[in-house]
Amino acid sequence: MQIRCTQADHRNQQIMGFCIDSICQDQRPYCNFCLPRHGQHLKKLISVELLNEWIQQRIFRVQNVQQNIQECKLSLDNLLKFLIPYFNFDTQQFPDIGISQIDNMIKSLCQLESCEELLFKQLKQSIEQTQFIIDETLKKERNLKNQKQQFKFQIPNSDPKILILAQQQHLNISKANQNYITFELMNQSSIPQEDKCYAIAIRKDNSIVLAGFGKDIKVFRHEKGLLNQIQLLSEHKNDVLTLNFMKKTNNFASGSFDNLIIIWQETEYYKWDCLQKLNGHSSRIFCLLLNNIDDLIISGSYDKTIKFWKKQNQ
């Protein structure tokens, strides 16, 4: 199921993933246009496919905390059982108990006092913070449900004139945010694909279109508005995220989820082969820039680095 971004200026882009940074103030579901707002915590972004796994991990952690608390309670119950005989302790019993046992009892109670000062105060603070976070989370969820419920009840009882006016205002806002360039979908040129497409590049003479479908790069010949596939390139091991034609030649560069940058050389008419693999990043390649004379590539990666690749002796 596809989810679309609700930001007014993001042109209904598809949601790519979710931000899980606890202090982020921006919208958590993000599209391509949202990414710059999360640039300071890219490692806190997860894909749509991984969201359910992340939720399950959070649930497991809560269950783990609950289990630890139950074990702590069991230990405290055992401690109380140990202390119960001393609730009504009378010094008259000293001769019957003996000096050695009294000494051990007092040492144990002294250690418990230190434990109370060190642990119980911290535990109380942690419990209060946890209760606050849980209460705030449940409050937000209740408010959201109440808003949805209130919205459902308000619509049937609203004045039709008010509803029409609100709809017209919404349309006016939408039109104000639109760019008045219009496009026509060429159904005969559409190419249905099952794999995800993260990157497309068009050669400067418009004769070749590159598209990343999963880990493969498909090369299309463009003629009179129609695309015909002429080659399939399968050197990458994971999704292709960026494609860039070079300025002076017909070669191009690709960056992938597999941390690799590959330079593709045109070996014959409309045929490309892998010329070189650049392996210097420790995570996925998000973007590439090439200079005007094709001897410098700049790469940006999820590993928080920007690398400059200089051509030397081919």
N, C-alpha and C positions, 0 to 999 in steps of 0.2 A: 504493500500500500504506500503510495507516494504522499508526502506531506509537503505543503508549500509554505514558504516564508511569508509572514504577515506584515513585515516591515514595508512601509508605504513606497519607498524608493528602490525596493529590491526586485520589482517586476515579477512577483509571484514565482521566484526561484525555488527549485526543489531543495528541501532540507537534506544536508549531507551528513550531519552528525550532531553531537550534543556536547556542551561545555560542562565539565564536572568540577570546575574550580570553585571552591566554597566561598571565595570573596569576590567573585566576578559579579558586576552590576548589570551586565548586558543580557540580552535575550539568550537563553541557554540553547534552544535548537538553532542551528546556524546554517546559512546557505553560503555560496561562494562570496557574496557581497558582504556577509557578516564577518568573514575571517579576519580582516584587519583589526577588528575590535578585540579579538582574542589573541593577538600576536604575542603578548607578553606571557602567555601560558599555553603554548601549543601542545605541551605534553599532557595537558588536562582536557584534551579534546578526544572524543571517541566516536567511531562511526555508528551509523544506524544499526548495523548488524550486531555490534557489540553491546548495545544498550541493555538488552535483556540479561546478558551475562553479568554486566556491571551491577544491575539491580539485584540479581541473585547473590552476588558477592556481598552487597550491603546487608541483605537479609541474613546471610550466614553470619556476618559480623555481629549483628544485633543478637542473634541466637547464641553466639559464643559468649557475648557479654552477659546475657541472661543466665547461661549455664555457670559462668564464673561467679555471678552473684549468688546463685543457689548454693554453690559449693562453699562460698564464704559464709552464708547463713547457716549451713550445716555445721561448719567449724565453730561458729559462735554459739550454736545450740549446745554443742559438746562442751564448750567452755562454761556455759551457764550450769550445765549438769555438774561440772566439777566444783563450781562455786556455791551451789545450793546448800551444801552442809554448813557453810560458814555464814549464812544469812542471819542466823540466830546464835552466833558464836558467843560463848561466855568465857571470860578469863578464868573462871573457876575450873575449866576443863584442862588447864595447862598441865597439872600433874599427871592426868590420865594420858595426854597426847605425847608428851615428852619433848625435850629441848630440840632434838634433831628434826622432828617433823614440823615443829613450829618454825624453825629456821628455814626449812624448805618452802613452807607456805608463804612466809613473808617475802622471801626472794622472788617467788613466782608472782605475787601480787605487785611487787615493785616493778617487775618487767612489764606487767600488764599496764601499769601507769604510763611507762615510756611508750608502749605501743599505742595507747589511747592518744597521747599528745601528737605522735608522729603520723599515725595512720588514720585515726578516726576523724581528725580535723580535715585532712585532705579528702577523705572519703565523703564527708558531709558536703564539702565544696563541690566535689565532682557530681554528687547526686543532685545538688541544687542546679548546677549548670545543665545537667542532662534533662532534668525536669523542665527547665526553661525552654530548651531546644525542642523537646517533644511537644510541649504545650503550644509553642509558636507554630510548629509544623501542622499540628492538628487544627489550630485556629485558622490558618491560611486555607486548609482544605475545606473546613466548614464554611468559611466566607465564600469560597469559590462555588461550592454547591448551592449556597443560599442565593448568590447572584444569578446562577443559571436557572434556579427554580423561580426566582422573582421575575426573570426575563420571560420565562414561559407563561407565567400568569398575567403579565402586563400586556402581552401582544394581543390576545383576544379582546381585552377590554379597552384597548386604545381607540381613540377617535380615528376613523379612516383618513380624515384630512391630515391629521398629525403624522400618521404613518407615511402618507404620500409625500408630505413635506420633508420628513426625515430621509426618505429614500432619495428624493431629489437633491438634498444637501450632500448625501453620500456620493451620488453620481457627480456632483459638481466638484467635490474634493478629489475624486478619482480622476476626473478629466484634467484638473489642474496639475496633477502629478504625472500625467501621461506625456510622453514625447509624441508629437503629432506625425512622426514618420510611421507609415503603415506598411505592412508586409503581407504578402500573399503566399500561402502554403502551396507548394508544387507537389501535389499528391503523387504524380508519376515519378518524382525523383526521390521519394521517401524510401529508405532502406530499413525495414524492421530488423532489430537485433535483440537478442536475449541478454547479452553481456552488457555491463555498465560501460558507458563512454565518458571518460573524464577529460579527454584532450582531442582537439581538432586543429589542423594546420592546413592552410591553402597556399600553394606556391604563387609567386608574384604574377605569373602569367595566367593564373586561374585554371591551368590545365591539369593539375594534380591536387587531390585532396587526401590528406592523411587523417586517419581516425584511430584512436586507441579503443579497442574493445576487449576489456579485461587485460590480460597480459600480452595480447597480440596487437600488432599494428597492421591495419588494412590500408592498402594503397589503392585509390580510385582514380580512374581517368575521367576527367570532366569534359563532356562534349555536348554543346547545345542544351545545357541544363540537366543533362542526364549523367549519372555516376555509374561507372562500370568497374568492378574490382579487377585489378590486374596483378596484385601480388599480396602475399601474407607473410609478415615478418614476425618470427617467434623466438627472439633471443632473450627477451625479458622473462623473469620467473614470477612476476607479480604484476598488478595493475599498472598500466601506463598512465602517468599523471600529467605529463606535459610534452608537447611536440613543437619544434621550432625549425623552420627552413632557414638555411644560411642565406646571406645577402648576395654574395658574388657567384656562388655555385648552386647546383641543384641538390647538394648534400643537405642533410638535416640531422638534428640531435633530438634524442628522447630521454626523458627522466621517468623513473618508475618507483613504485612502492618497494622494489627489491634493493633500493639504495644505489642503483647503478645509473650512470649516464652513458648512453651509447651514441657514437657518431656513425651515421649511415652514409655510405658513399654511392653515388650513381655509377655503376660499373658498365652499363650499357643503356640503350634507349629505354627509359621508363623501367629500369630495374635497379634495385638497391641491395647492397650487402653490408654487413657489419664491418666497419673499418677499425674501430677502437672502442674499448670499454674503459670508462673512467670510474675507478672505485676508490673514493676518498671520503664519502659520507657514511655515517653510522646509522642513518635512518632514511626514510622516504624522501624523494626529490619532489619538491612542490613547484618550482619554477626555474626557468632558464632564460638568460639574456645573451645574445650574441652581438658582437660589434660589427661595424660596416665592412671590415676587411676579413672577417672570418678567422681571425687568429686569437680570439679571446672569448671564453665562455664564462659567464657568472652564474653560479648555481645557488639556490636557496633550499634549505632542507629542514625537516622536522627536528633534526638534531641541534637546532639553534645556531647553525653556522652558515656563513656565506663564503663560498670558495671561488677563487679566480683560477681558471685553467688557461695557460698560455701555450700556444702552438709553437713548438720548436723542432725543426728538422722533420716535418711531417708527423 
